[in-house]
Amino acid sequence: MSHAKLLMIVGDFAEDYETMVPFQALQMVGHTVHAVCPGKKAGESVRTAIHDFEGDQTYTEKRGHNFALNATFSDVQPANYDGLVLPGGRAPEYLRLDAKVLDMIRHFTDRNKPIAAICHAAQLLAAARVLKGRKVSCYPACAPEVELAGGAFVSLQMTEAHVDGNLVTAPAWPAHPAWLAKFQDVLQTHLAAKGQEAAAAR
């Protein structure tokens, strides 16, 4: 298995599970993951929120853990990364106002690098205008934004994930096993192609 260098963009009140679990799981299988937040440096933290499904008409929200960043946003060069991870929660709502965040997302899209986006991360993809013609899963409340951005909302069970080329999406954290497994498959395909290109260039 090849190992990737991944960028994770998070912010205050990103969803706790959707931040902690992929950050740890992707490192567990050997990938390097740099977690960054605009305006913050390595060693600083973001606060997270826990979103749960408890029988109400929408999710409930509780205070989560502090999540320590391990890289500095202002130092990030997207060209140095093989893939992008976008957690959901409240953070995408304000992160989508940051022009540099949107430029980073466009870098990965334009170069067909793997992107894993879950839940409300669809707000970032829509704001970056990279969803036209794409099929995307997300938290159902974000479906109108996907469609207004020219994408097609894919309705899935909360434990399922969807792949459209380089883009791996899912509705919420119960889909982590499927979402991360599919992202790993897309990553390995990308890394294999990158290796073949490098070999051909020698």
GROMACS elastic network, one bead per residue, 0.5 to 0.9 nm:
[ bonds ]
;  ai    aj funct       b0    kb
    1    29     6  0.89361   500
    1    30     6  0.88569   500
    1   188     6  0.72589   500
    2    30     6  0.83331   500
    2    31     6  0.84563   500
    2   187     6  0.87336   500
    2   188     6  0.65329   500
    2   191     6  0.67268   500
    2   192     6  0.77875   500
    3    29     6  0.80570   500
    3    30     6  0.57817   500
    3    32     6  0.75627   500
    3   187     6  0.87195   500
    3   188     6  0.81225   500
    3   191     6  0.79518   500
    4    30     6  0.78500   500
    4    32     6  0.62887   500
    4    33     6  0.83934   500
    4    81     6  0.76672   500
    4    82     6  0.58510   500
    4    83     6  0.74279   500
    4   187     6  0.74564   500
    4   188     6  0.84473   500
    4   191     6  0.73712   500
    5    31     6  0.59935   500
    5    33     6  0.61354   500
    5    34     6  0.78917   500
    5    80     6  0.76542   500
    5    81     6  0.51358   500
    5    82     6  0.54133   500
    5    83     6  0.68830   500
    6    26     6  0.88411   500
    6    31     6  0.71223   500
    6    32     6  0.59340   500
    6    34     6  0.62636   500
    6    35     6  0.86560   500
    6    80     6  0.88442   500
    6    81     6  0.54479   500
    6    82     6  0.57755   500
    6    84     6  0.56782   500
    6    85     6  0.71771   500
    7    32     6  0.84816   500
    7    33     6  0.58036   500
    7    34     6  0.50292   500
    7    35     6  0.62292   500
    7    36     6  0.76410   500
    7    76     6  0.86515   500
    7    78     6  0.78293   500
    7    81     6  0.63930   500
    7    82     6  0.80318   500
    7    83     6  0.63544   500
    7    85     6  0.61350   500
    7    86     6  0.86754   500
    8    19     6  0.85761   500
    8    23     6  0.78618   500
    8    33     6  0.67374   500
    8    34     6  0.59074   500
    8    36     6  0.62832   500
    8    37     6  0.86658   500
    8    83     6  0.87189   500
    8    84     6  0.58691   500
    8    86     6  0.59805   500
    8    87     6  0.78306   500
    9    34     6  0.84169   500
    9    35     6  0.59574   500
    9    36     6  0.52311   500
    9    37     6  0.59206   500
    9    38     6  0.83602   500
    9    73     6  0.85759   500
    9    84     6  0.78444   500
    9    85     6  0.67064   500
    9    86     6  0.58075   500
    9    87     6  0.75029   500
    9    95     6  0.88205   500
    9   101     6  0.79477   500
   10    13     6  0.85980   500
   10    14     6  0.62296   500
   10    19     6  0.74716   500
   10    35     6  0.68382   500
   10    36     6  0.60984   500
   10    37     6  0.52997   500
   10    38     6  0.83197   500
   10    46     6  0.77891   500
   10    69     6  0.88368   500
   10    85     6  0.89256   500
   10    86     6  0.70084   500
   10    87     6  0.66457   500
   10    88     6  0.84565   500
   10    91     6  0.67256   500
   10    92     6  0.79033   500
   10    95     6  0.81034   500
   11    14     6  0.56198   500
   11    36     6  0.79863   500
   11    37     6  0.53452   500
   11    38     6  0.74518   500
   11    46     6  0.59565   500
   11    47     6  0.77270   500
   11    48     6  0.81432   500
   11    90     6  0.82478   500
   11    92     6  0.74635   500
   11    94     6  0.83188   500
   11    95     6  0.69323   500
   12    15     6  0.89744   500
   12    37     6  0.82564   500
   12    45     6  0.84142   500
   12    48     6  0.60520   500
   12    49     6  0.83831   500
   12    90     6  0.75878   500
   12    91     6  0.56303   500
   13    16     6  0.77120   500
   13    46     6  0.70829   500
   13    47     6  0.52484   500
   13    50     6  0.84581   500
   13    63     6  0.81692   500
   13    64     6  0.80091   500
   13    89     6  0.63920   500
   13    90     6  0.53810   500
   13    91     6  0.54402   500
   14    17     6  0.88884   500
   14    18     6  0.75936   500
   14    19     6  0.68082   500
   14    46     6  0.79940   500
   14    47     6  0.73330   500
   14    48     6  0.50065   500
   14    49     6  0.60437   500
   14    50     6  0.85046   500
   14    87     6  0.66394   500
   14    88     6  0.58299   500
   14    90     6  0.53996   500
   14    92     6  0.74789   500
   15    18     6  0.52956   500
   15    19     6  0.61423   500
   15    20     6  0.85943   500
   15    48     6  0.55950   500
   15    50     6  0.56189   500
   15    51     6  0.65619   500
   15    64     6  0.79228   500
   15    87     6  0.68202   500
   15    88     6  0.55933   500
   15    90     6  0.69829   500
   15    91     6  0.78791   500
   15   173     6  0.86183   500
   16    19     6  0.53466   500
   16    20     6  0.60163   500
   16    21     6  0.82163   500
   16    47     6  0.84232   500
   16    49     6  0.53274   500
   16    50     6  0.52776   500
   16    51     6  0.78423   500
   16    63     6  0.86886   500
   16    64     6  0.57634   500
   16    65     6  0.67306   500
   16    66     6  0.86412   500
   16    67     6  0.82083   500
   16    87     6  0.88999   500
   16    88     6  0.89314   500
   16    89     6  0.79155   500
   17    20     6  0.51993   500
   17    21     6  0.54514   500
   17    22     6  0.80611   500
   17    48     6  0.87640   500
   17    49     6  0.86490   500
   17    50     6  0.71363   500
   17    51     6  0.85758   500
   17    64     6  0.88738   500
   17    87     6  0.88049   500
   17   173     6  0.64291   500
   17   176     6  0.89973   500
   18    21     6  0.59281   500
   18    22     6  0.65288   500
   18    23     6  0.84902   500
   18    86     6  0.86013   500
   18    87     6  0.52053   500
   18    88     6  0.64018   500
   18    89     6  0.78832   500
   18   118     6  0.74983   500
   18   119     6  0.85564   500
   18   172     6  0.78028   500
   18   173     6  0.57391   500
   18   176     6  0.79365   500
   19    22     6  0.61142   500
   19    23     6  0.61786   500
   19    24     6  0.87485   500
   19    48     6  0.81447   500
   19    67     6  0.80145   500
   19    86     6  0.83894   500
   19    87     6  0.56429   500
   19    88     6  0.79318   500
   20    23     6  0.52895   500
   20    24     6  0.61873   500
   20    25     6  0.84685   500
   20    67     6  0.74194   500
   21    24     6  0.53741   500
   21    25     6  0.58407   500
   21    26     6  0.83284   500
   21   173     6  0.88804   500
   21   176     6  0.79164   500
   22    26     6  0.56600   500
   22    27     6  0.81992   500
   22    85     6  0.82051   500
   22    87     6  0.85448   500
   22   176     6  0.78136   500
   22   180     6  0.72193   500
   23    26     6  0.57562   500
   23    27     6  0.65030   500
   23    28     6  0.88004   500
   23    33     6  0.65490   500
   23    34     6  0.85265   500
   23    35     6  0.78153   500
   23    85     6  0.87930   500
   24    27     6  0.52590   500
   24    28     6  0.60823   500
   24    33     6  0.86105   500
   25    29     6  0.66574   500
   25    30     6  0.89610   500
   25    31     6  0.89653   500
   25   180     6  0.82842   500
   26    29     6  0.55200   500
   26    30     6  0.67423   500
   26    31     6  0.55946   500
   26    32     6  0.75910   500
   26    33     6  0.72250   500
   26   180     6  0.80409   500
   26   184     6  0.84533   500
   27    30     6  0.50410   500
   27    32     6  0.58638   500
   27    33     6  0.64924   500
   28    31     6  0.73016   500
   33    70     6  0.85127   500
   33    85     6  0.89450   500
   34    69     6  0.76997   500
   34    70     6  0.59399   500
   34    71     6  0.56031   500
   34    72     6  0.86543   500
   35    42     6  0.84224   500
   35    68     6  0.82270   500
   35    69     6  0.52519   500
   35    70     6  0.56515   500
   35    71     6  0.59056   500
   35    72     6  0.81897   500
   35    73     6  0.84339   500
   36    40     6  0.73067   500
   36    41     6  0.74612   500
   36    42     6  0.74858   500
   36    69     6  0.57540   500
   36    70     6  0.69644   500
   36    71     6  0.55430   500
   36    72     6  0.58260   500
   36    73     6  0.50767   500
   36    74     6  0.88724   500
   36    76     6  0.83588   500
   37    40     6  0.55126   500
   37    41     6  0.75965   500
   37    45     6  0.87527   500
   37    46     6  0.77873   500
   37    69     6  0.75154   500
   37    71     6  0.85859   500
   37    72     6  0.74287   500
   37    73     6  0.56514   500
   37    74     6  0.89756   500
   37    95     6  0.87006   500
   38    41     6  0.83639   500
   38    72     6  0.82594   500
   38    73     6  0.54702   500
   38    74     6  0.73483   500
   38    95     6  0.79288   500
   38    98     6  0.79340   500
   38   100     6  0.85865   500
   38   101     6  0.78687   500
   39    72     6  0.84120   500
   39    73     6  0.68760   500
   39    74     6  0.75839   500
   40    43     6  0.86600   500
   40    44     6  0.64018   500
   40    45     6  0.78707   500
   40    46     6  0.86811   500
   40    69     6  0.81598   500
   40    71     6  0.87888   500
   40    72     6  0.63508   500
   40    73     6  0.64753   500
   40    74     6  0.82167   500
   41    44     6  0.56907   500
   41    45     6  0.84501   500
   41    69     6  0.71060   500
   41    70     6  0.78334   500
   41    71     6  0.62787   500
   41    73     6  0.64648   500
   41    74     6  0.79551   500
   41    75     6  0.89999   500
   42    45     6  0.82121   500
   42    68     6  0.77371   500
   42    69     6  0.51305   500
   42    73     6  0.81558   500
   43    68     6  0.59785   500
   43    69     6  0.55003   500
   43    70     6  0.58705   500
   43    71     6  0.75523   500
   43    72     6  0.85264   500
   44    67     6  0.84311   500
   44    68     6  0.57994   500
   44    69     6  0.57241   500
   44    70     6  0.80266   500
   45    66     6  0.60177   500
   45    67     6  0.52289   500
   45    69     6  0.55646   500
   46    65     6  0.86488   500
   46    66     6  0.57412   500
   46    67     6  0.53366   500
   46    68     6  0.66200   500
   46    69     6  0.74229   500
   47    63     6  0.79739   500
   47    64     6  0.68570   500
   47    65     6  0.62510   500
   47    67     6  0.62418   500
   47    68     6  0.89135   500
   48    62     6  0.88905   500
   48    63     6  0.65188   500
   48    65     6  0.56002   500
   48    66     6  0.60820   500
   48    67     6  0.69307   500
   48    89     6  0.81901   500
   48    90     6  0.87385   500
   48    91     6  0.87724   500
   49    61     6  0.64103   500
   49    62     6  0.56305   500
   49    65     6  0.74709   500
   49    89     6  0.69676   500
   49    90     6  0.77549   500
   50    60     6  0.79661   500
   50    61     6  0.55084   500
   50    62     6  0.50088   500
   50    63     6  0.60053   500
   50    64     6  0.52679   500
   50    65     6  0.85902   500
   50    89     6  0.81344   500
   51    59     6  0.59424   500
   51    60     6  0.54908   500
   51    62     6  0.66103   500
   51    63     6  0.89710   500
   51    89     6  0.74292   500
   51   173     6  0.88964   500
   52    58     6  0.89613   500
   52    59     6  0.53695   500
   52    60     6  0.52721   500
   52    61     6  0.65775   500
   52    62     6  0.82949   500
   53    56     6  0.71344   500
   53    57     6  0.89363   500
   53    58     6  0.73586   500
   53    59     6  0.50082   500
   53    60     6  0.64742   500
   54    57     6  0.88917   500
   54    58     6  0.85657   500
   54    59     6  0.70085   500
   54    60     6  0.71069   500
   55    58     6  0.79809   500
   55    59     6  0.81856   500
   56    59     6  0.66179   500
   56    60     6  0.76695   500
   58   141     6  0.89001   500
   64    67     6  0.89982   500
   69    72     6  0.76886   500
   71    75     6  0.78372   500
   71    76     6  0.79936   500
   72    75     6  0.54949   500
   72    76     6  0.68250   500
   73    76     6  0.54412   500
   74    77     6  0.86081   500
   76    79     6  0.88434   500
   76    80     6  0.82009   500
   77    80     6  0.57487   500
   77    81     6  0.77027   500
   77   104     6  0.85706   500
   78    81     6  0.55332   500
   78    82     6  0.84546   500
   78    83     6  0.89080   500
   78    84     6  0.89632   500
   78   104     6  0.62221   500
   78   105     6  0.87887   500
   78   107     6  0.68876   500
   78   108     6  0.76026   500
   79    82     6  0.78749   500
   79   107     6  0.77926   500
   79   108     6  0.84596   500
   81    84     6  0.76613   500
   81   108     6  0.87835   500
   81   113     6  0.87725   500
   82   108     6  0.83294   500
   82   113     6  0.62381   500
   82   114     6  0.70864   500
   82   187     6  0.79662   500
   82   190     6  0.81911   500
   82   191     6  0.78225   500
   83   108     6  0.70053   500
   83   113     6  0.55536   500
   83   115     6  0.57173   500
   83   116     6  0.80184   500
   83   187     6  0.73961   500
   84   105     6  0.78103   500
   84   108     6  0.70643   500
   84   113     6  0.77504   500
   84   114     6  0.64047   500
   84   116     6  0.62499   500
   84   117     6  0.82818   500
   85   114     6  0.86240   500
   85   115     6  0.59106   500
   85   117     6  0.60532   500
   85   118     6  0.86061   500
   86    92     6  0.85216   500
   86   115     6  0.76871   500
   86   116     6  0.61020   500
   86   118     6  0.65794   500
   86   120     6  0.89969   500
   86   121     6  0.57497   500
   86   122     6  0.87297   500
   86   124     6  0.83425   500
   87    91     6  0.84003   500
   87    92     6  0.80751   500
   87   116     6  0.82602   500
   87   117     6  0.61419   500
   87   118     6  0.55966   500
   87   119     6  0.72297   500
   87   120     6  0.75390   500
   87   121     6  0.58210   500
   88    91     6  0.68644   500
   88    92     6  0.64378   500
   88   117     6  0.75403   500
   88   118     6  0.56025   500
   88   122     6  0.79781   500
   88   123     6  0.87843   500
   88   139     6  0.88665   500
   88   172     6  0.78026   500
   88   173     6  0.88217   500
   89    92     6  0.68371   500
   89    93     6  0.83725   500
   89   119     6  0.71448   500
   89   120     6  0.57838   500
   89   121     6  0.75918   500
   90    93     6  0.57832   500
   90    94     6  0.77121   500
   90   120     6  0.74090   500
   91    94     6  0.57927   500
   91    95     6  0.59873   500
   91    96     6  0.85893   500
   91   120     6  0.84338   500
   91   121     6  0.84396   500
   92    96     6  0.58030   500
   92    97     6  0.87735   500
   92   120     6  0.64663   500
   92   121     6  0.57079   500
   92   122     6  0.80910   500
   92   123     6  0.60717   500
   92   124     6  0.57575   500
   93    96     6  0.59613   500
   93    97     6  0.77440   500
   93   120     6  0.79788   500
   93   121     6  0.85358   500
   93   123     6  0.66333   500
   93   124     6  0.75802   500
   94    97     6  0.55127   500
   94    98     6  0.75650   500
   95    98     6  0.54972   500
   95    99     6  0.87560   500
   95   101     6  0.69236   500
   95   102     6  0.84888   500
   95   124     6  0.72698   500
   96    99     6  0.74640   500
   96   101     6  0.69455   500
   96   102     6  0.66130   500
   96   123     6  0.70606   500
   96   124     6  0.51593   500
   96   125     6  0.84471   500
   96   126     6  0.87829   500
   96   127     6  0.60297   500
   96   128     6  0.76177   500
   97   101     6  0.81699   500
   97   102     6  0.81458   500
   97   124     6  0.88845   500
   97   127     6  0.81823   500
   98   101     6  0.54154   500
   98   102     6  0.66124   500
   98   103     6  0.88733   500
   99   102     6  0.51736   500
   99   103     6  0.61888   500
   99   104     6  0.86921   500
   99   128     6  0.87696   500
  100   104     6  0.61773   500
  100   105     6  0.86919   500
  101   104     6  0.51283   500
  101   105     6  0.64014   500
  101   106     6  0.87705   500
  101   124     6  0.84824   500
  101   128     6  0.85382   500
  102   105     6  0.51025   500
  102   106     6  0.62640   500
  102   107     6  0.86932   500
  102   124     6  0.72136   500
  102   125     6  0.80109   500
  102   127     6  0.72168   500
  102   129     6  0.86795   500
  103   106     6  0.50444   500
  103   107     6  0.62436   500
  103   108     6  0.89780   500
  103   128     6  0.73585   500
  104   107     6  0.50600   500
  104   108     6  0.67101   500
  104   109     6  0.88250   500
  105   108     6  0.54222   500
  105   109     6  0.63273   500
  105   110     6  0.86339   500
  105   115     6  0.86187   500
  105   124     6  0.81528   500
  105   125     6  0.73493   500
  105   128     6  0.67740   500
  105   130     6  0.82287   500
  106   110     6  0.57732   500
  106   111     6  0.83612   500
  106   125     6  0.87336   500
  106   128     6  0.65812   500
  106   129     6  0.82004   500
  106   130     6  0.68706   500
  107   110     6  0.53109   500
  107   111     6  0.62299   500
  107   112     6  0.84916   500
  107   113     6  0.83612   500
  108   111     6  0.53680   500
  108   112     6  0.59826   500
  108   114     6  0.71417   500
  108   115     6  0.71696   500
  109   112     6  0.50280   500
  109   113     6  0.62476   500
  109   114     6  0.80166   500
  109   115     6  0.77728   500
  109   130     6  0.69259   500
  109   166     6  0.80172   500
  109   167     6  0.84853   500
  110   113     6  0.78494   500
  110   130     6  0.87032   500
  112   115     6  0.86048   500
  112   165     6  0.81950   500
  112   166     6  0.59813   500
  112   167     6  0.86478   500
  112   190     6  0.88319   500
  113   166     6  0.61131   500
  113   167     6  0.84193   500
  113   187     6  0.83236   500
  113   190     6  0.72057   500
  114   165     6  0.83191   500
  114   167     6  0.60052   500
  114   168     6  0.76617   500
  114   183     6  0.74497   500
  114   186     6  0.64528   500
  114   187     6  0.60630   500
  114   190     6  0.72620   500
  115   166     6  0.61448   500
  115   168     6  0.61260   500
  115   169     6  0.83211   500
  115   183     6  0.77278   500
  115   186     6  0.88961   500
  115   187     6  0.88749   500
  116   166     6  0.84984   500
  116   167     6  0.61490   500
  116   169     6  0.59254   500
  116   170     6  0.85305   500
  116   179     6  0.77552   500
  116   180     6  0.80252   500
  116   183     6  0.62975   500
  117   120     6  0.82513   500
  117   121     6  0.54947   500
  117   122     6  0.67887   500
  117   125     6  0.83987   500
  117   137     6  0.88014   500
  117   138     6  0.80676   500
  117   167     6  0.76212   500
  117   168     6  0.63098   500
  117   170     6  0.69357   500
  117   179     6  0.88530   500
  118   121     6  0.54572   500
  118   122     6  0.70762   500
  118   137     6  0.77980   500
  118   138     6  0.60093   500
  118   139     6  0.77509   500
  118   161     6  0.89158   500
  118   168     6  0.82132   500
  118   169     6  0.53704   500
  118   171     6  0.59403   500
  118   172     6  0.59429   500
  118   173     6  0.75472   500
  118   175     6  0.87354   500
  118   176     6  0.88763   500
  118   179     6  0.81826   500
  119   122     6  0.66052   500
  119   123     6  0.88552   500
  119   137     6  0.77867   500
  119   140     6  0.82268   500
  119   142     6  0.79795   500
  119   169     6  0.78803   500
  119   170     6  0.62164   500
  119   173     6  0.75866   500
  120   123     6  0.57108   500
  120   124     6  0.78696   500
  120   138     6  0.63981   500
  120   139     6  0.60240   500
  120   141     6  0.84324   500
  120   142     6  0.65066   500
  120   171     6  0.81498   500
  120   172     6  0.82230   500
  121   124     6  0.53488   500
  121   125     6  0.67647   500
  121   126     6  0.88308   500
  121   138     6  0.75375   500
  121   139     6  0.88268   500
  121   142     6  0.89672   500
  121   169     6  0.89477   500
  122   126     6  0.60302   500
  122   127     6  0.84858   500
  122   131     6  0.89282   500
  122   136     6  0.80176   500
  122   137     6  0.80913   500
  122   138     6  0.61087   500
  122   139     6  0.81680   500
  122   142     6  0.67896   500
  122   143     6  0.84019   500
  122   145     6  0.77338   500
  122   146     6  0.67748   500
  122   169     6  0.84577   500
  123   126     6  0.51620   500
  123   127     6  0.61247   500
  123   128     6  0.85823   500
  123   142     6  0.69769   500
  123   145     6  0.67975   500
  123   146     6  0.76467   500
  124   127     6  0.51434   500
  124   128     6  0.61297   500
  124   129     6  0.86539   500
  125   128     6  0.51178   500
  125   129     6  0.63315   500
  125   130     6  0.58332   500
  125   131     6  0.64283   500
  125   146     6  0.81536   500
  125   149     6  0.86528   500
  126   129     6  0.50685   500
  126   130     6  0.63924   500
  126   131     6  0.60636   500
  126   132     6  0.87671   500
  126   145     6  0.64154   500
  126   146     6  0.59530   500
  126   147     6  0.87552   500
  126   148     6  0.80720   500
  126   149     6  0.53918   500
  126   150     6  0.84651   500
  126   151     6  0.84207   500
  127   130     6  0.79261   500
  127   145     6  0.87456   500
  127   149     6  0.77968   500
  128   131     6  0.81990   500
  129   132     6  0.70817   500
  129   149     6  0.62935   500
  129   150     6  0.83567   500
  130   133     6  0.87987   500
  130   134     6  0.81902   500
  130   149     6  0.78747   500
  130   150     6  0.86730   500
  130   151     6  0.86215   500
  131   134     6  0.51617   500
  131   135     6  0.78067   500
  131   136     6  0.79339   500
  131   146     6  0.69541   500
  131   147     6  0.85068   500
  131   149     6  0.59896   500
  131   150     6  0.59055   500
  131   152     6  0.82658   500
  132   135     6  0.87656   500
  132   146     6  0.87165   500
  132   147     6  0.86080   500
  132   149     6  0.61591   500
  132   152     6  0.82917   500
  133   150     6  0.60629   500
  133   151     6  0.51917   500
  133   152     6  0.70493   500
  134   150     6  0.76461   500
  134   152     6  0.61440   500
  134   153     6  0.86167   500
  134   164     6  0.68228   500
  134   165     6  0.88947   500
  134   167     6  0.86242   500
  135   146     6  0.89220   500
  135   151     6  0.58803   500
  135   153     6  0.60035   500
  135   154     6  0.62406   500
  135   162     6  0.81342   500
  135   163     6  0.80984   500
  135   164     6  0.61530   500
  135   167     6  0.88332   500
  136   143     6  0.87085   500
  136   146     6  0.73791   500
  136   151     6  0.68168   500
  136   152     6  0.60738   500
  136   153     6  0.51395   500
  136   154     6  0.54691   500
  136   155     6  0.86137   500
  136   162     6  0.69986   500
  136   163     6  0.80197   500
  136   164     6  0.74580   500
  136   167     6  0.81051   500
  136   168     6  0.80195   500
  136   169     6  0.61053   500
  136   170     6  0.78952   500
  137   140     6  0.80208   500
  137   143     6  0.80336   500
  137   146     6  0.88360   500
  137   152     6  0.84997   500
  137   153     6  0.57862   500
  137   155     6  0.63557   500
  137   156     6  0.70207   500
  137   161     6  0.71337   500
  137   162     6  0.63395   500
  137   163     6  0.89199   500
  137   168     6  0.84259   500
  137   169     6  0.52131   500
  137   170     6  0.50106   500
  137   171     6  0.56550   500
  138   141     6  0.80709   500
  138   142     6  0.64313   500
  138   143     6  0.68713   500
  138   146     6  0.85263   500
  138   153     6  0.76179   500
  138   154     6  0.78113   500
  138   155     6  0.81085   500
  138   156     6  0.86901   500
  138   169     6  0.65283   500
  138   170     6  0.53121   500
  138   172     6  0.70023   500
  139   142     6  0.56347   500
  139   143     6  0.71386   500
  139   158     6  0.86361   500
  139   170     6  0.76136   500
  139   172     6  0.60975   500
  140   143     6  0.52067   500
  140   144     6  0.83701   500
  140   153     6  0.83890   500
  140   155     6  0.74395   500
  140   171     6  0.70306   500
  141   144     6  0.71858   500
  141   145     6  0.85536   500
  142   145     6  0.54296   500
  142   146     6  0.65651   500
  142   147     6  0.89466   500
  142   153     6  0.88870   500
  143   146     6  0.50964   500
  143   147     6  0.62755   500
  143   148     6  0.86072   500
  143   152     6  0.82841   500
  143   153     6  0.56641   500
  143   154     6  0.84518   500
  143   155     6  0.88531   500
  144   147     6  0.51212   500
  144   148     6  0.59849   500
  144   149     6  0.85014   500
  144   153     6  0.81659   500
  145   148     6  0.50411   500
  145   149     6  0.61127   500
  145   150     6  0.87428   500
  145   151     6  0.86039   500
  146   149     6  0.52211   500
  146   150     6  0.65988   500
  146   151     6  0.51858   500
  146   152     6  0.66013   500
  146   153     6  0.62786   500
  147   150     6  0.51180   500
  147   152     6  0.56577   500
  147   153     6  0.65146   500
  148   151     6  0.72721   500
  149   152     6  0.89778   500
  154   162     6  0.77769   500
  155   171     6  0.82928   500
  156   159     6  0.77996   500
  156   160     6  0.59685   500
  156   161     6  0.72508   500
  156   162     6  0.81945   500
  156   170     6  0.78756   500
  156   171     6  0.71607   500
  157   160     6  0.54315   500
  157   161     6  0.83631   500
  157   171     6  0.77999   500
  157   175     6  0.83513   500
  158   161     6  0.82536   500
  158   170     6  0.76454   500
  158   171     6  0.57553   500
  158   172     6  0.61696   500
  158   173     6  0.78172   500
  158   174     6  0.58170   500
  158   175     6  0.57763   500
  159   170     6  0.80826   500
  159   171     6  0.79199   500
  159   172     6  0.78062   500
  159   173     6  0.79243   500
  159   174     6  0.50455   500
  159   176     6  0.73581   500
  159   177     6  0.78712   500
  159   178     6  0.70011   500
  159   179     6  0.85462   500
  160   170     6  0.64555   500
  160   171     6  0.76077   500
  160   172     6  0.89731   500
  160   174     6  0.81220   500
  160   175     6  0.51711   500
  160   176     6  0.83196   500
  160   177     6  0.84766   500
  160   178     6  0.58618   500
  160   179     6  0.70858   500
  161   168     6  0.70644   500
  161   169     6  0.57232   500
  161   171     6  0.73217   500
  161   175     6  0.63390   500
  161   176     6  0.83232   500
  161   177     6  0.89068   500
  161   178     6  0.56909   500
  161   179     6  0.50428   500
  161   180     6  0.87614   500
  161   182     6  0.75552   500
  162   167     6  0.81945   500
  162   168     6  0.57190   500
  162   169     6  0.53246   500
  162   170     6  0.62211   500
  162   178     6  0.87262   500
  162   179     6  0.75507   500
  162   182     6  0.79977   500
  163   166     6  0.72901   500
  163   167     6  0.57977   500
  163   169     6  0.65661   500
  163   170     6  0.89982   500
  163   179     6  0.88642   500
  163   182     6  0.72004   500
  163   183     6  0.82339   500
  163   186     6  0.84984   500
  164   167     6  0.51901   500
  164   168     6  0.64959   500
  164   169     6  0.83806   500
  165   168     6  0.78881   500
  165   186     6  0.80964   500
  166   183     6  0.86403   500
  166   186     6  0.65504   500
  166   187     6  0.84303   500
  166   190     6  0.84379   500
  167   183     6  0.82155   500
  167   186     6  0.83890   500
  168   179     6  0.68482   500
  168   180     6  0.86117   500
  168   182     6  0.68993   500
  168   183     6  0.59449   500
  168   186     6  0.80930   500
  169   179     6  0.67619   500
  169   183     6  0.87516   500
  170   173     6  0.80444   500
  170   175     6  0.62954   500
  170   176     6  0.80936   500
  170   178     6  0.84570   500
  170   179     6  0.62064   500
  171   174     6  0.82105   500
  171   175     6  0.70027   500
  172   175     6  0.59390   500
  172   176     6  0.77175   500
  173   176     6  0.53568   500
  173   177     6  0.88911   500
  173   179     6  0.89149   500
  174   177     6  0.77717   500
  174   178     6  0.89276   500
  175   178     6  0.55314   500
  175   179     6  0.57548   500
  175   180     6  0.83415   500
  176   180     6  0.57307   500
  176   181     6  0.81569   500
  177   180     6  0.55574   500
  177   181     6  0.60676   500
  177   182     6  0.85988   500
  178   181     6  0.51976   500
  178   182     6  0.60967   500
  178   183     6  0.85018   500
  179   182     6  0.53395   500
  179   183     6  0.61280   500
  179   184     6  0.86028   500
  180   184     6  0.60202   500
  180   185     6  0.86386   500
  181   184     6  0.50858   500
  181   185     6  0.64018   500
  181   186     6  0.88359   500
  182   185     6  0.50818   500
  182   186     6  0.63279   500
  182   187     6  0.85867   500
  183   186     6  0.50693   500
  183   187     6  0.60214   500
  183   188     6  0.85779   500
  184   187     6  0.50102   500
  184   188     6  0.61485   500
  184   189     6  0.86573   500
  185   188     6  0.52379   500
  185   189     6  0.63282   500
  185   190     6  0.86779   500
  186   189     6  0.52029   500
  186   190     6  0.61999   500
  186   191     6  0.86622   500
  187   190     6  0.50513   500
  187   191     6  0.60785   500
  187   192     6  0.85307   500
  188   191     6  0.50803   500
  188   192     6  0.60512   500
  188   193     6  0.85869   500
  189   192     6  0.52052   500
  189   193     6  0.63002   500
  189   194     6  0.86313   500
  190   193     6  0.52278   500
  190   194     6  0.61463   500
  190   195     6  0.86251   500
  191   195     6  0.60742   500
  191   196     6  0.86128   500
  192   195     6  0.50690   500
  192   196     6  0.62753   500
  192   197     6  0.87012   500
  193   196     6  0.50772   500
  193   197     6  0.62192   500
  193   198     6  0.86358   500
  194   197     6  0.51287   500
  194   198     6  0.62189   500
  194   199     6  0.86537   500
  195   198     6  0.50912   500
  195   199     6  0.61673   500
  195   200     6  0.86236   500
  196   199     6  0.50660   500
  196   200     6  0.61362   500
  196   201     6  0.85974   500
  197   200     6  0.51301   500
  197   201     6  0.62020   500
  197   202     6  0.88886   500
  198   201     6  0.51447   500
  198   202     6  0.65744   500
  199   202     6  0.53920   500
